[in-house]
Amino acid sequence: MATFLIGLVILIVGGFLYGTFVERVFKPDDRKTPAVRLEDGVDYVPMKKFKNALINLLNIAGTGPIFGPIQGILFGPIAFITIPIGCVISGATHDYLSGMMSLRQDGAQMPRIIRKFLGTGTYQVYNIFLCFLMLLVGAVFTYTPGDLFAGQIVGIQGINVWTWVIYAVILLYYLAATLFPIDKIIGRVYPIFGAILLLSAVGVFFGIFIQGYQLDNIDFSNGFQGIFNLYPYFEGVSGATAKGTPFIPVFFVTVACGITSGFHSTQCTLIARSVTHEKEGKFTFYGMMILEGLIAMIWAAAAMGLYNAGSTSGATAAVGEVAKGLLGPVGGIIAILGVIVLPITSGDTALRSCRLMIAEYLHIDQKKKRNRVLVTLGIFVPVIFILVFAKLNAQGFNILWRYFAWSNQTIAVFAFAAITVYLKAKKNTGKWVHLIALLPGSFYLFIISSFICSQSIGFNLPLLVSYIIAAVLTVLYLVGIEALGNKYAGKHTEE
């Protein structure tokens, strides 16, 4: 239990202190935000601070901060330390600076930011790659809440007509959220979703203590092996990684959204078009990622208690066991609904972001309803195709999820690179402040490179060879981004 409590202190206290430092680096001021200057009633819509923050939380918190930590805790209690540290210095920093950069770029979405700071060539690759990721998010976040609702709430097992009906209802909601002004759909239903989410998280948190769940501490007696387990800490759990799986890089790709997520940059830039004052950014962007880290910690702890009690359920079934075991039948249903809410409230804005990015790339005016409809239809057709593939193919979903998790971290590397260049050119900042983005970006380049080189979904190379390749690429990244930042700073000055 002590390791878990120490992790919570790192997350909350560290988040407050480091968040204050990052805010001082950026220097928010009283200038008018894009929501005020460019209000159009569709995408640029001023909204109140707490509504913006809640929407941002629900946008960024998909199934990642629940399913990821449940699988991540299989590496042992070290997860209680790495999740909060990573969240504070990497994930929340990434989210805050992505959102604040958008505020300073007239509410630009990430592709336009990438083009400005990393160049047209990188922009072309990033834009195609990101739009494809958004389609995967839309499909994945239809599949997971649909199956949770069917299996845990309705009691439907396998594939039948009602499964497809549930998917259709979720997609219809996504269609409305993608098509209509942000304050008409998302702004109105999210307070309800947010209440369910917070009730479920609070209920599970206190349930861990009331039920006396056993939470292990880090074991220092066996040195490295006792701290960074190279095999599942709980053997026999369904879906656990194979024995010998290395902590680096697999843990960080597995936990994903609970620590750092490139997907978040697309959501923070989306909500940047509704923020009415720059000084709200720390709470709206940085603070909500810390709250997502708290959700990740709660579910990691709940999963550890469940597995210590003898369960061998995989992530999806573990959610139901934890919810109903800690909160009873009624409370359990509320908690499960909270888990279902998370992917739905990420899937809707993922597709909305995809519409905005495609429209921005093709210069399609989104104030006209006809244009919004055409772009939206172009998005939903491939989402439905991916969903059908994932459902009908025995390994379809597992393949998509693995690539999605890896792609998610890859997107973060692009965002960190753009942030680094921006900070290098920013007025009145210290010489080394760009390291707050350069270092986590370099770390995640090592993670994604070693992962794709060593894993079966990639090149399946020996781990040592993968580490060497990843190290070389990381050095090239460090040198290249420093040079690009210096070049940009020599020609431009950023406010």
PLY file of the C-alpha trace (Angstrom):
ply
format ascii 1.0
element vertex 495
property float x
property float y
property float z
element edge 494
property int vertex1
property int vertex2
end_header
0.00 0.00 0.00
2.89 2.40 0.77
4.10 2.40 -2.85
0.61 3.27 -4.10
0.31 6.15 -1.59
3.77 7.47 -2.49
2.71 7.40 -6.13
-0.38 9.47 -5.34
1.77 12.06 -3.56
4.12 12.23 -6.56
1.17 12.69 -8.87
-0.67 15.38 -6.89
2.20 17.34 -5.32
4.51 16.84 -8.26
1.75 17.83 -10.65
1.11 21.06 -8.79
4.78 22.05 -8.57
5.89 20.99 -12.04
2.68 22.31 -13.59
3.41 25.71 -12.06
6.93 25.58 -13.50
5.70 24.68 -16.99
3.10 27.45 -16.82
5.81 29.98 -15.96
7.86 28.78 -18.92
4.94 29.43 -21.27
3.88 32.73 -19.65
0.11 32.93 -20.29
-1.22 36.49 -20.42
-4.44 38.49 -20.89
-4.59 38.59 -24.69
-7.88 37.65 -26.34
-8.14 33.95 -27.14
-9.29 32.51 -30.49
-12.67 31.61 -28.95
-13.28 35.31 -28.33
-11.64 36.80 -31.42
-12.86 34.23 -33.97
-16.20 33.12 -32.51
-18.28 31.46 -35.27
-20.92 29.48 -33.37
-19.64 26.15 -34.73
-16.08 25.36 -33.66
-14.95 28.65 -32.08
-17.42 28.80 -29.21
-16.53 30.42 -25.85
-17.40 28.17 -22.91
-16.88 28.37 -19.16
-13.67 27.14 -17.53
-15.09 24.12 -15.72
-17.12 22.98 -18.72
-14.03 23.23 -20.93
-11.97 21.27 -18.40
-14.61 18.56 -18.08
-14.96 18.25 -21.83
-11.19 18.03 -22.19
-10.97 15.32 -19.53
-13.64 13.26 -21.23
-12.02 13.88 -24.63
-8.60 12.62 -23.60
-9.65 9.82 -21.23
-10.61 6.87 -23.43
-10.19 3.24 -22.41
-6.43 3.86 -22.14
-6.33 5.01 -18.48
-8.32 1.92 -17.48
-7.35 -1.00 -19.71
-3.74 0.20 -20.03
-2.99 0.35 -16.27
-4.84 -2.94 -15.69
-2.40 -4.59 -18.09
0.50 -2.45 -16.89
0.13 -3.58 -13.27
1.13 -7.06 -14.47
4.69 -5.72 -14.36
4.27 -5.19 -10.63
4.07 -2.25 -8.17
6.72 -0.28 -10.09
3.69 0.91 -12.11
2.60 2.95 -9.06
5.76 5.06 -9.47
6.28 5.19 -13.22
2.69 6.21 -13.98
2.70 9.40 -11.82
6.26 10.44 -12.74
5.55 9.98 -16.43
2.23 11.76 -16.16
3.74 14.80 -14.42
6.87 15.40 -16.52
5.69 14.01 -19.85
1.95 13.52 -20.37
0.59 16.63 -18.65
3.41 18.78 -20.04
2.63 17.49 -23.54
-1.08 18.28 -23.13
-0.60 21.75 -21.65
1.90 22.97 -24.21
-0.06 21.49 -27.13
-3.21 23.31 -26.03
-1.42 26.58 -25.28
0.44 26.55 -28.60
-2.93 26.23 -30.31
-4.20 29.26 -28.39
-1.25 31.26 -29.73
-1.81 29.97 -33.30
-5.47 31.07 -33.71
-6.80 27.70 -32.53
-4.81 25.74 -35.14
-5.12 21.97 -35.03
-1.96 19.88 -34.67
-1.26 19.35 -38.41
-1.01 23.10 -39.01
1.22 23.45 -35.95
3.43 20.62 -37.21
3.71 22.28 -40.63
4.73 25.62 -39.13
7.38 24.31 -36.76
8.61 21.08 -38.41
8.18 21.83 -42.11
5.95 20.81 -45.02
7.52 17.37 -45.53
6.92 16.31 -41.94
3.45 17.84 -42.11
2.46 15.68 -45.11
3.49 12.47 -43.34
1.98 13.50 -40.02
-1.36 14.60 -41.46
-2.06 11.34 -43.29
-0.80 9.28 -40.36
-2.86 11.23 -37.82
-6.10 11.11 -39.79
-5.71 7.34 -40.09
-5.14 7.15 -36.33
-8.32 9.14 -35.74
-10.28 6.66 -37.84
-8.82 3.84 -35.74
-9.81 5.71 -32.58
-13.36 6.07 -33.87
-13.58 2.35 -34.63
-11.83 1.16 -31.46
-13.89 3.46 -29.27
-17.07 2.12 -30.81
-15.99 -1.48 -30.33
-14.87 -1.29 -26.67
-17.84 0.57 -25.14
-20.22 -1.41 -27.34
-18.86 -4.72 -26.09
-18.75 -3.52 -22.47
-22.37 -2.41 -22.64
-23.45 -5.61 -24.39
-21.56 -7.96 -22.07
-21.65 -6.23 -18.68
-24.95 -4.32 -18.79
-27.23 -6.22 -21.19
-25.63 -9.64 -20.86
-25.16 -10.30 -24.59
-22.30 -12.63 -25.47
-20.86 -13.12 -28.94
-22.10 -11.48 -32.14
-25.79 -11.04 -32.86
-28.09 -8.38 -34.25
-28.28 -6.50 -30.94
-24.51 -6.10 -30.88
-24.70 -4.27 -34.20
-27.63 -2.19 -32.95
-25.53 -1.02 -29.99
-22.69 -0.12 -32.35
-25.14 1.76 -34.58
-26.46 3.84 -31.66
-22.92 4.82 -30.65
-22.06 5.75 -34.24
-25.21 7.84 -34.54
-24.17 9.79 -31.47
-20.69 10.22 -32.98
-22.32 11.50 -36.17
-24.27 14.15 -34.28
-21.24 15.18 -32.19
-19.08 15.41 -35.31
-21.59 17.37 -37.38
-23.24 19.90 -35.07
-21.77 22.88 -33.19
-19.68 21.86 -30.19
-21.93 23.54 -27.62
-25.14 21.96 -29.00
-24.23 18.30 -28.46
-20.92 17.82 -26.63
-21.32 20.83 -24.34
-24.74 19.65 -23.16
-24.29 15.91 -22.61
-20.76 15.95 -21.17
-21.76 17.21 -17.70
-23.92 14.08 -17.37
-21.11 11.85 -18.64
-18.66 13.62 -16.33
-20.80 12.99 -13.26
-20.95 9.26 -14.07
-17.19 9.12 -14.65
-16.30 10.89 -11.40
-18.77 8.85 -9.35
-17.32 5.61 -10.67
-13.70 6.68 -10.06
-14.42 7.90 -6.52
-16.40 4.75 -5.75
-13.62 2.43 -6.88
-11.00 4.47 -5.01
-12.75 4.23 -1.64
-13.80 0.66 -2.34
-10.13 -0.36 -2.50
-9.66 0.74 1.11
-13.05 -0.40 2.43
-12.63 -3.89 0.98
-9.02 -4.07 2.15
-7.49 -4.85 -1.24
-3.89 -6.06 -0.96
-1.57 -3.63 -2.74
2.04 -4.80 -2.94
5.10 -2.62 -2.48
8.24 -2.53 -4.61
10.61 -5.34 -3.64
14.22 -4.11 -3.48
15.65 -7.41 -2.18
16.33 -8.85 -5.64
17.78 -5.71 -7.17
16.81 -4.92 -10.74
14.74 -8.10 -11.10
12.68 -7.18 -8.06
11.93 -3.66 -9.28
11.48 -4.05 -13.04
9.94 -7.47 -13.49
10.80 -8.93 -16.88
7.75 -11.18 -16.74
4.11 -10.77 -15.65
3.99 -10.08 -11.91
0.76 -12.08 -11.81
1.18 -15.24 -13.85
-1.78 -16.87 -15.55
-3.81 -13.70 -16.11
-5.73 -13.78 -19.37
-4.05 -11.65 -22.02
-0.86 -11.18 -19.98
2.37 -10.52 -21.84
4.65 -13.50 -22.35
7.31 -14.43 -19.83
10.47 -12.48 -20.48
8.68 -9.42 -21.84
10.93 -6.40 -21.15
9.67 -3.53 -19.03
11.20 -1.13 -21.55
9.62 -0.58 -24.04
6.49 -2.71 -23.54
5.25 -1.16 -20.30
5.10 2.38 -21.68
3.26 1.34 -24.83
0.88 -0.83 -22.79
-0.11 1.86 -20.29
-0.14 4.53 -23.04
-2.81 7.13 -22.18
-2.25 6.83 -18.43
1.23 8.30 -18.92
1.54 10.02 -22.32
-0.73 10.04 -25.35
-0.20 11.77 -28.68
-3.95 11.59 -29.21
-4.31 14.16 -26.42
-2.59 16.85 -28.46
-5.41 16.66 -31.01
-8.01 17.01 -28.28
-6.33 19.86 -26.41
-6.08 21.85 -29.64
-9.76 21.15 -30.24
-10.82 22.53 -26.86
-8.40 25.46 -27.30
-11.07 26.93 -29.58
-13.42 27.24 -26.60
-11.06 28.60 -23.91
-11.79 32.23 -23.02
-8.62 33.09 -21.05
-5.04 31.81 -21.38
-4.63 31.47 -17.62
-7.30 28.76 -17.62
-4.86 26.52 -19.51
-3.10 25.01 -16.50
-6.37 23.71 -15.07
-7.95 22.77 -18.40
-4.97 21.03 -20.02
-2.33 20.17 -17.41
-4.75 19.55 -14.56
-7.04 17.24 -16.51
-4.12 15.03 -17.52
-3.14 14.77 -13.85
-6.74 13.75 -13.14
-6.49 11.12 -15.87
-3.31 9.89 -14.22
-5.29 9.58 -10.98
-7.90 7.46 -12.78
-5.07 5.29 -14.12
-3.63 4.86 -10.62
-7.02 3.90 -9.18
-7.63 1.21 -11.78
-4.06 -0.10 -11.52
-4.56 -0.47 -7.76
-7.97 -2.09 -8.18
-6.52 -4.58 -10.67
-3.65 -5.44 -8.33
-6.09 -6.09 -5.49
-8.23 -8.24 -7.80
-5.29 -10.32 -9.01
-3.90 -10.71 -5.49
-7.29 -12.19 -4.59
-6.78 -14.87 -7.24
-8.58 -13.57 -10.31
-7.09 -14.33 -13.72
-9.52 -12.22 -15.78
-8.33 -10.11 -18.67
-8.80 -6.34 -18.74
-12.41 -6.24 -19.96
-13.70 -8.86 -17.52
-11.59 -7.36 -14.71
-13.47 -4.07 -15.06
-16.75 -5.85 -14.30
-15.28 -7.85 -11.41
-13.74 -4.78 -9.80
-16.84 -2.62 -10.22
-19.34 -5.15 -8.92
-16.98 -6.54 -6.27
-16.21 -3.14 -4.75
-19.51 -1.33 -5.24
-22.16 -4.03 -5.34
-24.64 -4.66 -8.18
-26.04 -1.12 -8.45
-22.81 0.75 -7.77
-21.00 -1.66 -10.06
-23.33 -0.80 -12.92
-22.65 2.91 -12.36
-18.90 2.25 -12.36
-19.13 0.21 -15.57
-21.16 2.99 -17.15
-18.33 5.34 -16.19
-15.89 3.10 -18.04
-18.21 2.97 -21.04
-18.46 6.77 -21.04
-14.69 7.23 -21.38
-14.18 5.76 -24.87
-17.43 7.25 -26.16
-16.35 10.73 -25.09
-13.03 10.26 -26.84
-14.42 8.68 -29.99
-16.82 11.54 -30.68
-14.21 14.28 -30.49
-11.64 12.14 -32.33
-13.93 12.09 -35.34
-14.76 15.77 -34.88
-11.03 16.53 -34.84
-10.59 14.41 -37.94
-13.26 16.49 -39.72
-11.52 19.73 -38.74
-8.10 18.47 -39.82
-9.30 17.20 -43.19
-11.23 20.43 -43.80
-8.19 22.48 -42.82
-5.91 20.42 -45.08
-8.27 20.66 -48.08
-9.37 24.25 -47.32
-13.06 23.33 -46.99
-15.15 25.97 -45.23
-16.87 24.34 -42.24
-19.37 27.14 -41.63
-21.48 25.69 -44.47
-23.61 22.76 -43.33
-23.31 20.97 -46.70
-19.52 20.93 -46.46
-19.61 19.56 -42.92
-21.95 16.76 -44.02
-19.77 15.73 -46.97
-16.55 15.66 -44.95
-18.30 13.77 -42.12
-19.62 11.09 -44.48
-16.13 10.68 -45.88
-14.93 9.91 -42.38
-17.66 7.52 -41.26
-17.48 5.11 -44.21
-13.93 3.90 -43.40
-14.70 3.85 -39.66
-17.57 1.44 -40.26
-15.36 -0.70 -42.52
-12.62 -0.91 -39.85
-15.21 -1.76 -37.18
-16.68 -4.61 -39.23
-13.19 -5.99 -39.93
-12.27 -5.87 -36.25
-15.46 -7.62 -35.20
-15.53 -10.38 -37.80
-11.83 -11.21 -37.86
-10.68 -13.30 -34.88
-7.44 -11.32 -34.46
-8.66 -8.12 -36.09
-9.22 -6.09 -32.94
-6.00 -7.23 -31.22
-3.97 -6.23 -34.28
-5.66 -2.83 -34.51
-5.27 -2.14 -30.79
-1.53 -2.91 -30.80
-0.87 -0.65 -33.74
-3.14 1.99 -32.22
-1.19 1.96 -28.93
2.15 2.26 -30.75
0.85 4.92 -33.13
-0.46 6.90 -30.18
3.04 7.27 -28.72
4.46 8.02 -32.17
2.10 10.99 -32.52
3.38 12.29 -29.17
6.94 12.37 -30.51
5.82 14.68 -33.34
4.07 16.96 -30.85
7.09 17.10 -28.53
9.31 17.98 -31.49
7.06 20.90 -32.50
6.87 22.10 -28.89
10.67 21.97 -28.62
11.11 24.15 -31.71
8.46 26.57 -30.44
10.17 26.92 -27.05
13.56 27.49 -28.68
12.10 30.52 -30.48
9.99 31.82 -27.60
10.79 35.28 -26.25
12.19 35.83 -22.77
12.73 32.19 -21.81
15.83 30.47 -20.47
18.36 28.79 -22.71
17.47 25.28 -21.59
13.71 25.42 -21.00
13.03 23.56 -24.27
14.40 20.45 -22.54
11.02 20.01 -20.85
9.78 18.86 -24.28
12.98 17.59 -25.92
13.81 15.03 -23.22
10.40 13.29 -23.00
10.19 13.38 -26.80
13.58 11.66 -27.02
12.56 9.08 -24.44
9.42 8.19 -26.36
11.30 7.99 -29.64
13.47 5.34 -27.97
10.32 3.57 -26.72
8.47 3.47 -30.06
11.63 2.55 -32.00
12.66 -0.31 -29.73
9.05 -1.53 -29.56
8.45 -1.72 -33.31
11.88 -3.26 -33.85
11.55 -5.96 -31.17
7.87 -6.94 -31.21
6.08 -9.44 -33.44
3.83 -6.71 -34.88
6.99 -5.04 -36.13
10.38 -6.44 -37.20
10.76 -9.02 -34.40
14.48 -8.32 -33.97
16.50 -9.38 -30.90
16.01 -6.99 -27.99
19.66 -5.87 -27.82
19.69 -5.08 -31.53
16.43 -3.17 -31.12
17.89 -1.13 -28.27
20.97 -0.23 -30.34
18.83 0.87 -33.32
16.55 2.87 -31.01
19.54 4.53 -29.32
20.99 5.62 -32.67
17.63 7.02 -33.80
17.23 8.85 -30.49
20.62 10.54 -30.84
19.73 11.59 -34.40
16.42 12.96 -33.08
18.16 14.97 -30.36
20.67 16.46 -32.77
18.11 17.06 -35.51
15.49 18.79 -33.35
18.14 20.96 -31.67
19.40 22.03 -35.11
15.89 22.65 -36.43
15.02 24.66 -33.33
18.12 26.81 -33.68
17.40 27.38 -37.37
13.79 28.34 -36.71
14.74 30.59 -33.79
17.25 32.38 -36.01
14.47 33.42 -38.41
11.41 33.76 -36.17
10.38 34.86 -32.71
7.36 33.33 -31.01
5.18 35.14 -28.51
0 1
1 2
2 3
3 4
4 5
5 6
6 7
7 8
8 9
9 10
10 11
11 12
12 13
13 14
14 15
15 16
16 17
17 18
18 19
19 20
20 21
21 22
22 23
23 24
24 25
25 26
26 27
27 28
28 29
29 30
30 31
31 32
32 33
33 34
34 35
35 36
36 37
37 38
38 39
39 40
40 41
41 42
42 43
43 44
44 45
45 46
46 47
47 48
48 49
49 50
50 51
51 52
52 53
53 54
54 55
55 56
56 57
57 58
58 59
59 60
60 61
61 62
62 63
63 64
64 65
65 66
66 67
67 68
68 69
69 70
70 71
71 72
72 73
73 74
74 75
75 76
76 77
77 78
78 79
79 80
80 81
81 82
82 83
83 84
84 85
85 86
86 87
87 88
88 89
89 90
90 91
91 92
92 93
93 94
94 95
95 96
96 97
97 98
98 99
99 100
100 101
101 102
102 103
103 104
104 105
105 106
106 107
107 108
108 109
109 110
110 111
111 112
112 113
113 114
114 115
115 116
116 117
117 118
118 119
119 120
120 121
121 122
122 123
123 124
124 125
125 126
126 127
127 128
128 129
129 130
130 131
131 132
132 133
133 134
134 135
135 136
136 137
137 138
138 139
139 140
140 141
141 142
142 143
143 144
144 145
145 146
146 147
147 148
148 149
149 150
150 151
151 152
152 153
153 154
154 155
155 156
156 157
157 158
158 159
159 160
160 161
161 162
162 163
163 164
164 165
165 166
166 167
167 168
168 169
169 170
170 171
171 172
172 173
173 174
174 175
175 176
176 177
177 178
178 179
179 180
180 181
181 182
182 183
183 184
184 185
185 186
186 187
187 188
188 189
189 190
190 191
191 192
192 193
193 194
194 195
195 196
196 197
197 198
198 199
199 200
200 201
201 202
202 203
203 204
204 205
205 206
206 207
207 208
208 209
209 210
210 211
211 212
212 213
213 214
214 215
215 216
216 217
217 218
218 219
219 220
220 221
221 222
222 223
223 224
224 225
225 226
226 227
227 228
228 229
229 230
230 231
231 232
232 233
233 234
234 235
235 236
236 237
237 238
238 239
239 240
240 241
241 242
242 243
243 244
244 245
245 246
246 247
247 248
248 249
249 250
250 251
251 252
252 253
253 254
254 255
255 256
256 257
257 258
258 259
259 260
260 261
261 262
262 263
263 264
264 265
265 266
266 267
267 268
268 269
269 270
270 271
271 272
272 273
273 274
274 275
275 276
276 277
277 278
278 279
279 280
280 281
281 282
282 283
283 284
284 285
285 286
286 287
287 288
288 289
289 290
290 291
291 292
292 293
293 294
294 295
295 296
296 297
297 298
298 299
299 300
300 301
301 302
302 303
303 304
304 305
305 306
306 307
307 308
308 309
309 310
310 311
311 312
312 313
313 314
314 315
315 316
316 317
317 318
318 319
319 320
320 321
321 322
322 323
323 324
324 325
325 326
326 327
327 328
328 329
329 330
330 331
331 332
332 333
333 334
334 335
335 336
336 337
337 338
338 339
339 340
340 341
341 342
342 343
343 344
344 345
345 346
346 347
347 348
348 349
349 350
350 351
351 352
352 353
353 354
354 355
355 356
356 357
357 358
358 359
359 360
360 361
361 362
362 363
363 364
364 365
365 366
366 367
367 368
368 369
369 370
370 371
371 372
372 373
373 374
374 375
375 376
376 377
377 378
378 379
379 380
380 381
381 382
382 383
383 384
384 385
385 386
386 387
387 388
388 389
389 390
390 391
391 392
392 393
393 394
394 395
395 396
396 397
397 398
398 399
399 400
400 401
401 402
402 403
403 404
404 405
405 406
406 407
407 408
408 409
409 410
410 411
411 412
412 413
413 414
414 415
415 416
416 417
417 418
418 419
419 420
420 421
421 422
422 423
423 424
424 425
425 426
426 427
427 428
428 429
429 430
430 431
431 432
432 433
433 434
434 435
435 436
436 437
437 438
438 439
439 440
440 441
441 442
442 443
443 444
444 445
445 446
446 447
447 448
448 449
449 450
450 451
451 452
452 453
453 454
454 455
455 456
456 457
457 458
458 459
459 460
460 461
461 462
462 463
463 464
464 465
465 466
466 467
467 468
468 469
469 470
470 471
471 472
472 473
473 474
474 475
475 476
476 477
477 478
478 479
479 480
480 481
481 482
482 483
483 484
484 485
485 486
486 487
487 488
488 489
489 490
490 491
491 492
492 493
493 494
